[in-house]
Amino acid sequence: MKSNKYISVIITASVLTISGCNSLEQPPINQYTDANYWNEERAEFMVNSAYAAMYNAGRMWDDVSMGDDVINGRSTNNPGRLIKTGQATASTSRFNGEWDSMYTGIKFCHLFLDNIANIDVKNPEKISRLTAEARFVRAYLFFRLATLYGDVPFFTHDILSSEARTIGKTSKEEIIGFVRNELEDIIQVLPKRDDLTKEENGRITKGAAVMLLARTWLYENNWAEVERLTGLLIDRQDEYGSYSLFPSYRGLFEEENEYNSEVILDRAFVPNFITWSDIQDMIPLSRDGRVSDRVPVQALVDCYLTTGGYAIDEEGTDYDPGHPYDNRDPRMTATVIYDGYDWEANVNDWFPTKGNIEINPATSTTEDAYAGPNSNGSVTGYYLRKWYAPQSKGSASSGLNLIMMRYADVLLMNAEAALEQGRLDETVWNRTIRPIRQRAGFTADRALDFPSGKTQDELRKIVRNERRCELAIEGLRYFDIMRWDIGAEVFSGEVQGAYFTDHTGIFLKHIPERNYLWAIPQSEIDLNENLKPQNPGY
């Protein structure tokens, strides 16, 4: 556990604040001590550094790779692919990288929290709020650590390398209990989203704390608590912040609509200054794509309903297998690029080339044509549309914020909680699923009306599928698979692509004894034998 970071590293990282750069001139690094480093500006830098460690583009895309919506077709050593094909070991890079990153973020939080006494406070309200933010980030990171690894080292103050190499593991239950207590304690200190100034957009609010608290119960299937907490965000917005669905699903993921009424928490980026460019390996080659790696699979495409409200394999469906992408849920077009995709109608960018994206090798004469699993193109015959927001011509770099929490997820959690308690009825449906589908663009009664006469198992399939469609490619699917215990179902067999593709040659394999907890990084066990025993299966 690499927890002893130096002040020079912290100062460098602190420049990358969530609101942009700061011109505060720093004295020479070797002149700093705990007593003279701290003031309100530098304290805020430290908290901003913790924000950056909490979430980033690499983490989101790695989480996306862990689920069953995409496959890394080219990167045979991609950790997400290794894990879901049963080839990961305790030395797999994702396990160590995630561990190190999260404990680094916790380090930032502890450095701030341990040194509050050294701050010459001129604005007590601001320091109180920064303290609540640091506690939120620490809770977020410990929750993620415990969710992924189970029992892990836990501490509430800054520790040195010597201590880090002797500390043992604390139970997941104790850590999650701490996380919940922290969140409950800071909710009233944090502001509502309505109270944020424009300059404060992106900072942690009451709504974010309530939603994170709800997630801690969601991952344990405590439906009463999930329903209670999501109810606060739905019914008591005067107390916890005003949220609503943004009118355009596609527009949610475009820069001009950042910080809209649906966003509860996001990771802020700044065009031309703090950017991410992972999308370059997911878009068509004809649109400045590089080597298509992380791409959608057929199972994701198949989950989208027809505009008439039918599943594609449902009895009486109006799905036309001869025209598989016509008359489908508009969220599919906002998420996946398929053969015949109308680029000009669905992408607002600078690209001069007009015409559709042609992928079927029988009809395409472009570089996007499917050429098999060993080519530079997509191994599945699909590319990604969601999150594509290039900032300038000739560059895939994006300043688009990455949404970590949004109101549609609140509605979906509320509907699932009602379902699992046997109380999903027309009233609950009409305030949760119906408005989500209306916003998506559905107009047919069959798609919008409560599916009466269904068994609980049938309703569960509908609600879970709705969650998959709405939240696709947002990094949440893997955690849903784990909590629903459906790994054996979705991580098995050969990955399927579009109807015109040959076999992908990529086979998924679910190993129950290892797929529900990650391995403690072998490099950490080598440094600290108190981290034994290793998690099952590794």
C-alpha positions in Angstrom: 0.0 0.0 0.0 1.8 3.1 -1.3 0.6 5.7 1.2 3.6 7.9 1.9 3.3 10.7 -0.7 5.6 13.7 -0.5 4.4 17.3 -0.4 5.9 18.1 -3.8 3.7 15.5 -5.4 0.7 16.9 -3.6 1.4 20.5 -4.8 1.8 19.3 -8.4 -1.4 17.3 -8.3 -3.3 20.1 -6.6 -2.9 22.4 -9.6 -5.4 20.1 -11.4 -8.4 21.4 -9.6 -11.9 20.7 -10.7 -12.5 24.3 -11.7 -9.4 24.9 -13.7 -5.9 26.3 -12.9 -5.0 28.7 -10.2 -2.3 31.4 -10.4 -1.3 31.3 -6.8 2.5 31.4 -6.7 4.2 28.8 -4.5 7.4 29.3 -2.5 10.2 26.8 -3.0 9.0 23.3 -2.0 11.8 22.7 0.5 10.5 25.7 2.5 7.2 24.0 3.4 6.4 22.4 6.7 3.0 21.3 8.1 2.9 24.6 10.0 3.5 27.0 7.1 2.1 25.0 4.1 -1.5 25.3 5.2 -3.8 28.1 4.4 -7.4 28.2 3.0 -6.3 28.3 -0.6 -3.9 25.3 -0.3 -6.4 23.4 1.8 -8.9 23.7 -1.1 -6.1 22.5 -3.5 -5.7 19.4 -1.4 -9.5 18.7 -1.4 -9.6 19.3 -5.2 -6.8 16.7 -5.6 -8.9 14.2 -3.7 -11.7 14.9 -6.1 -9.4 14.1 -9.0 -8.4 10.8 -7.3 -12.0 9.9 -6.7 -12.9 9.4 -10.4 -11.4 9.9 -13.8 -11.8 8.8 -17.4 -9.5 5.9 -17.1 -11.5 4.5 -14.2 -14.8 4.9 -15.9 -13.7 3.2 -19.1 -12.0 0.4 -17.1 -15.3 -0.1 -15.2 -17.2 -0.2 -18.6 -14.7 -2.9 -19.8 -15.6 -5.0 -16.7 -19.2 -5.3 -17.8 -20.9 -7.2 -20.6 -21.8 -4.3 -22.8 -18.5 -4.1 -24.5 -15.4 -6.2 -25.3 -11.8 -5.1 -25.7 -11.3 -6.7 -29.1 -7.7 -5.8 -29.7 -6.1 -5.6 -26.2 -5.8 -9.2 -25.3 -4.1 -8.1 -22.0 -6.7 -5.6 -21.1 -7.5 -6.2 -17.4 -11.2 -6.1 -17.9 -11.0 -8.7 -20.7 -8.6 -10.8 -18.6 -11.0 -10.8 -15.6 -14.1 -11.8 -17.5 -12.3 -14.4 -19.6 -11.0 -16.0 -16.4 -7.3 -15.3 -17.1 -6.6 -12.6 -14.4 -4.1 -13.3 -11.6 -3.2 -11.5 -8.4 -0.5 -9.6 -10.5 -3.0 -8.3 -13.1 -2.3 -4.5 -13.4 -5.9 -3.4 -12.7 -5.9 -4.8 -9.2 -2.7 -2.9 -8.2 -3.5 0.3 -10.1 -6.9 0.6 -8.6 -5.6 -0.1 -5.1 -2.8 2.5 -5.4 -5.1 5.2 -6.9 -7.7 4.9 -4.2 -5.3 4.9 -1.3 -3.6 7.9 -2.9 -7.0 9.7 -2.9 -7.5 8.7 0.8 -4.0 10.1 1.5 -5.1 13.5 0.1 -8.2 13.4 2.4 -6.2 12.5 5.5 -3.6 15.2 4.8 -6.3 17.8 4.8 -8.3 16.4 7.7 -5.2 15.9 9.9 -4.0 19.5 9.3 -7.2 21.5 9.8 -5.7 22.7 13.0 -2.8 24.3 11.1 -5.1 26.5 9.0 -5.5 30.2 9.8 -9.2 30.1 9.2 -10.7 33.3 7.8 -13.9 31.6 6.4 -15.1 29.0 8.9 -18.1 28.1 6.7 -15.8 27.3 3.8 -13.5 25.1 5.9 -16.5 23.3 7.3 -17.8 22.5 3.8 -14.3 21.4 2.6 -14.1 19.1 5.5 -17.5 17.6 4.6 -16.3 17.2 1.0 -13.0 15.5 2.1 -15.0 13.1 4.3 -17.4 12.3 1.3 -14.4 11.5 -1.0 -12.8 9.3 1.7 -16.2 7.5 2.2 -16.6 7.1 -1.6 -13.1 5.6 -1.9 -13.4 3.2 1.1 -16.8 2.1 -0.2 -15.3 1.3 -3.6 -12.3 -0.5 -2.0 -14.6 -2.7 0.2 -16.9 -3.4 -2.8 -14.1 -4.5 -5.0 -11.7 -6.2 -2.6 -13.8 -7.0 0.5 -11.7 -6.7 3.7 -9.0 -4.1 3.2 -6.7 -1.9 5.4 -8.8 0.8 7.0 -7.6 3.9 8.9 -8.9 7.4 9.6 -5.6 9.3 9.8 -2.5 9.7 7.6 -0.1 6.8 8.0 3.6 6.4 7.1 5.2 3.6 5.0 6.3 1.8 8.1 2.8 1.6 9.4 1.4 0.7 6.0 3.6 -2.3 5.8 2.2 -3.7 9.1 -1.4 -2.8 9.1 -3.9 -5.7 8.7 -7.3 -5.9 7.1 -10.6 -4.6 8.5 -13.8 -6.3 7.6 -15.9 -5.1 4.8 -18.9 -4.8 7.1 -17.1 -2.4 9.5 -15.8 -0.3 6.6 -19.3 0.1 5.1 -20.7 0.9 8.5 -18.1 3.7 8.8 -19.0 5.0 5.3 -22.7 5.2 6.1 -22.1 7.0 9.4 -19.8 9.5 7.6 -22.4 10.2 4.9 -25.3 10.5 7.4 -23.1 13.0 9.4 -22.1 15.3 6.6 -25.4 15.5 4.7 -26.7 18.6 6.5 -23.3 20.3 6.2 -23.2 20.1 2.4 -25.1 22.6 0.2 -28.0 21.7 -2.1 -27.3 21.9 -5.8 -29.7 24.9 -6.0 -27.4 26.8 -3.7 -24.2 26.4 -5.8 -22.9 29.3 -7.7 -21.8 28.9 -11.3 -18.2 28.7 -10.1 -19.1 25.9 -7.7 -20.6 23.6 -10.3 -19.4 20.1 -9.8 -18.8 20.3 -6.1 -20.3 17.7 -3.7 -23.8 18.3 -2.5 -26.4 16.9 -0.2 -27.9 15.0 -3.1 -24.6 13.3 -3.9 -24.2 12.2 -0.3 -27.8 10.8 -0.2 -27.3 9.0 -3.5 -24.0 7.4 -2.4 -25.6 6.3 0.8 -28.4 4.7 -1.3 -25.8 2.9 -3.4 -24.2 1.4 -0.3 -27.6 -0.2 0.6 -28.4 -1.1 -3.1 -25.3 -3.2 -3.3 -26.5 -5.2 -0.3 -30.1 -5.5 -1.6 -31.5 -3.6 1.4 -34.6 -2.4 -0.5 -36.3 -0.6 2.3 -33.3 1.7 2.8 -32.9 2.2 -1.0 -36.5 3.2 -1.3 -36.3 5.6 1.7 -33.2 7.4 0.5 -34.2 7.6 -3.2 -37.5 8.9 -1.9 -35.7 11.8 -0.3 -34.3 12.9 -3.7 -37.7 12.4 -5.4 -40.1 13.8 -2.9 -38.2 16.2 -0.7 -36.3 18.3 -3.2 -36.8 21.4 -1.1 -34.4 19.9 1.4 -32.0 17.8 -0.7 -31.9 19.6 -4.0 -34.0 20.0 -7.2 -33.4 17.3 -9.8 -35.3 16.4 -12.9 -34.7 14.4 -16.2 -32.9 16.5 -18.8 -35.2 16.7 -21.9 -32.7 15.0 -24.3 -31.0 11.7 -23.6 -28.3 12.3 -26.2 -27.9 15.9 -24.9 -27.0 14.6 -21.5 -23.6 13.6 -22.9 -22.7 16.8 -24.8 -20.6 19.6 -23.4 -23.1 22.4 -23.9 -25.4 20.7 -21.4 -23.0 20.1 -18.5 -24.3 20.7 -15.0 -27.9 20.3 -16.0 -30.8 19.4 -13.7 -30.2 15.7 -14.0 -26.6 15.6 -12.9 -26.1 14.9 -9.2 -22.3 14.5 -9.4 -19.8 14.5 -12.2 -16.0 14.5 -12.8 -15.2 17.9 -14.3 -12.9 18.4 -17.2 -11.8 21.6 -18.9 -11.5 21.9 -22.7 -7.9 22.2 -23.9 -6.6 22.0 -20.3 -7.9 18.9 -18.4 -9.2 16.5 -21.1 -9.5 12.8 -21.8 -9.2 11.0 -25.2 -10.0 7.3 -24.6 -12.9 7.5 -27.1 -10.4 7.5 -30.0 -10.2 3.7 -29.8 -13.9 3.2 -29.9 -15.2 5.4 -32.8 -15.2 4.6 -36.6 -11.9 4.8 -38.3 -13.4 7.2 -40.9 -14.1 9.6 -38.1 -10.5 9.8 -36.8 -10.7 6.6 -34.9 -7.4 4.9 -34.2 -7.5 1.2 -33.5 -11.0 0.1 -32.5 -10.6 -1.7 -29.1 -13.4 -1.2 -26.6 -16.6 -1.8 -28.7 -20.2 -2.7 -28.1 -21.4 -6.3 -28.3 -24.6 -7.8 -29.8 -26.1 -8.5 -26.4 -26.2 -4.7 -25.7 -27.8 -4.0 -29.0 -30.4 -6.7 -28.4 -31.5 -5.3 -25.1 -33.1 -2.2 -26.7 -36.9 -2.4 -27.3 -38.6 -1.5 -30.5 -40.3 1.8 -30.7 -43.6 -0.1 -30.3 -42.4 -1.3 -26.9 -41.6 -4.9 -27.7 -38.4 -6.9 -26.9 -36.9 -8.2 -30.1 -37.6 -11.9 -29.0 -41.0 -11.3 -27.5 -44.1 -13.0 -28.9 -45.9 -10.7 -31.3 -42.8 -8.4 -31.6 -42.7 -5.9 -34.4 -38.9 -6.2 -34.7 -37.7 -6.7 -38.2 -34.6 -8.9 -38.4 -34.1 -7.8 -42.0 -33.7 -4.2 -40.8 -32.4 -4.8 -37.2 -31.6 -1.1 -36.4 -34.9 0.4 -37.6 -37.6 1.5 -35.2 -35.6 0.8 -32.1 -35.3 2.6 -28.7 -33.7 6.0 -29.5 -31.2 5.4 -26.8 -29.6 2.7 -28.9 -28.8 5.3 -31.6 -27.4 7.6 -28.9 -25.2 4.9 -27.6 -24.1 2.5 -30.4 -22.9 3.2 -34.0 -24.2 0.4 -36.3 -24.2 -0.4 -40.0 -26.0 2.4 -41.9 -25.7 4.9 -39.0 -26.7 8.4 -40.0 -23.7 10.3 -38.6 -24.8 13.8 -39.7 -28.2 13.4 -38.1 -26.9 12.0 -34.8 -23.6 13.6 -34.2 -23.0 17.4 -33.8 -19.3 17.7 -34.7 -17.0 19.4 -37.1 -16.3 16.4 -39.3 -16.5 17.3 -43.0 -17.3 13.8 -44.3 -21.1 13.3 -44.9 -23.0 10.1 -45.3 -23.7 7.1 -43.2 -21.2 4.9 -41.4 -21.1 1.7 -43.6 -19.8 -1.3 -41.7 -21.3 -4.4 -43.5 -18.4 -5.7 -45.7 -20.9 -6.9 -48.3 -21.9 -3.3 -49.1 -19.3 -1.0 -47.6 -16.3 0.4 -49.5 -15.0 2.5 -46.5 -12.3 1.8 -44.0 -15.1 1.2 -41.4 -16.0 -2.1 -43.2 -15.8 -5.1 -40.9 -12.6 -7.0 -41.8 -12.5 -9.7 -39.1 -11.2 -9.9 -35.5 -7.5 -9.2 -36.4 -8.1 -5.9 -38.2 -8.0 -2.4 -36.9 -11.7 -2.1 -37.1 -14.3 -3.2 -34.6 -14.2 -6.9 -33.7 -18.0 -6.9 -33.3 -19.0 -4.6 -36.2 -20.2 -1.9 -33.8 -18.6 1.4 -32.6 -19.4 3.7 -29.7 -21.4 6.9 -30.0 -22.1 7.7 -26.3 -19.5 10.1 -24.7 -18.2 11.1 -28.2 -17.6 14.9 -27.9 -14.3 16.0 -29.6 -13.3 19.5 -28.6 -11.7 20.5 -31.9 -11.0 19.4 -35.4 -8.4 16.6 -35.8 -8.4 15.8 -32.1 -10.3 13.1 -30.1 -9.5 14.9 -26.8 -12.6 15.9 -25.0 -13.4 18.3 -22.2 -16.8 16.6 -21.6 -17.6 16.0 -17.9 -18.1 12.4 -16.9 -21.4 11.8 -15.0 -20.9 9.8 -11.8 -24.5 10.1 -10.5 -27.7 11.3 -12.2 -31.4 11.5 -11.4 -32.5 8.7 -13.8 -30.5 6.3 -11.7 -32.4 7.5 -8.6 -35.7 6.7 -10.4 -34.4 3.3 -11.5 -33.2 2.4 -8.0 -36.6 3.5 -6.5 -38.5 1.3 -9.0 -36.3 -1.7 -8.3 -36.7 -1.2 -4.6 -40.5 -1.2 -5.0 -40.3 -4.2 -7.2 -38.2 -6.3 -4.8 -40.7 -5.5 -2.0 -43.6 -6.6 -4.2 -45.0 -3.1 -4.6 -44.1 -2.1 -8.2 -47.5 -0.8 -9.4 -48.8 1.7 -11.9 -48.2 4.6 -9.5 -44.5 3.8 -8.9 -44.1 3.0 -12.6 -45.6 6.3 -13.7 -43.1 8.3 -11.6 -40.0 6.3 -12.4 -39.9 4.1 -15.6 -42.5 6.0 -17.6 -40.8 9.4 -17.5 -37.5 7.8 -18.3 -39.0 6.2 -21.4 -40.8 9.4 -22.4 -37.5 11.3 -22.2 -35.9 8.5 -24.4 -38.4 9.3 -27.1 -41.0 6.5 -26.8 -44.6 7.4 -27.6 -46.4 4.0 -28.0 -48.7 3.1 -25.2 -47.2 -0.4 -24.9 -43.8 1.2 -24.1 -45.1 3.8 -21.7 -47.9 2.1 -19.8 -47.4 -0.1 -16.8 -47.2 -3.8 -17.9 -50.0 -5.1 -15.9 -50.6 -8.8 -15.4 -46.9 -9.6 -15.2 -45.4 -11.8 -12.6 -42.7 -10.4 -10.3 -40.0 -12.3 -12.3 -41.3 -10.8 -15.5 -41.3 -7.3 -14.0 -37.8 -7.9 -12.7 -36.6 -8.7 -16.2 -38.2 -5.5 -17.5 -36.8 -3.2 -14.8 -33.3 -4.7 -15.0 -33.3 -4.4 -18.8 -34.5 -0.7 -18.5 -31.5 -0.1 -16.2 -29.1 -1.6 -18.7 -30.4 0.5 -21.6 -30.6 3.8 -19.7 -27.2 3.5 -18.0 -25.2 1.7 -20.7 -21.5 2.6 -21.0 -21.6 4.6 -17.7 -19.5 2.2 -15.6 -22.3 0.7 -13.5 -23.2 -2.5 -15.3 -20.4 -4.6 -13.7 -21.7 -3.7 -10.2 -25.2 -4.6 -11.3 -24.1 -8.0 -12.6 -22.3 -8.7 -9.3 -25.3 -7.7 -7.0 -27.8 -9.6 -9.2 -25.5 -12.6 -9.2 -25.9 -13.1 -12.9 -22.2 -13.5 -13.8 -22.6 -17.2 -14.8 -25.3 -16.1 -17.3 -23.7 -13.1 -18.9 -20.0 -14.0 -18.7 -20.2 -17.3 -20.7 -19.7 -18.4 -24.2 -18.4 -16.6 -27.3 -18.8 -12.8 -27.5 -21.3 -12.1 -30.4 -21.1 -9.3 -32.9 -23.4 -7.9 -35.6 -25.2 -10.2 -38.0 -22.6 -9.9 -40.7 -19.6 -10.8 -38.5 -17.7 -14.0 -38.3 -16.9 -15.4 -34.9 -15.1 -13.0 -32.6 -13.0 -15.7 -31.1 -13.3 -14.2 -27.6 -14.8 -16.5 -25.0 -16.0 -15.3 -21.6 -15.7 -17.4 -18.5 -17.3 -16.9 -15.1 -15.3 -18.3 -12.2 -17.6 -18.0 -9.2 -15.0 -18.2 -6.5 -13.0 -15.3 -7.8 -15.5 -13.1 -9.8 -17.1 -11.5 -6.8 -14.0 -10.1 -5.2 -10.9 -8.8 -6.8 -7.5 -10.2 -5.8 -5.5 -8.2 -3.2 -2.5 -7.1 -5.4 0.3 -9.5 -5.1 2.8 -6.6 -4.9 1.0 -5.4 -1.7 1.1 -8.8 -0.1 4.8 -9.1 -0.9 5.3 -5.9 1.1 2.9 -6.7 3.9 2.1 -10.3 4.9 -0.7 -9.0 7.2 -2.8 -8.7 4.0 -3.0 -12.4 3.8 -5.0 -14.5 3.2 -5.6 -13.7 -0.5 -9.1 -13.5 -1.7 -10.7 -16.8 -2.9 -9.7 -18.1 -6.3 -6.4 -16.3 -6.6 
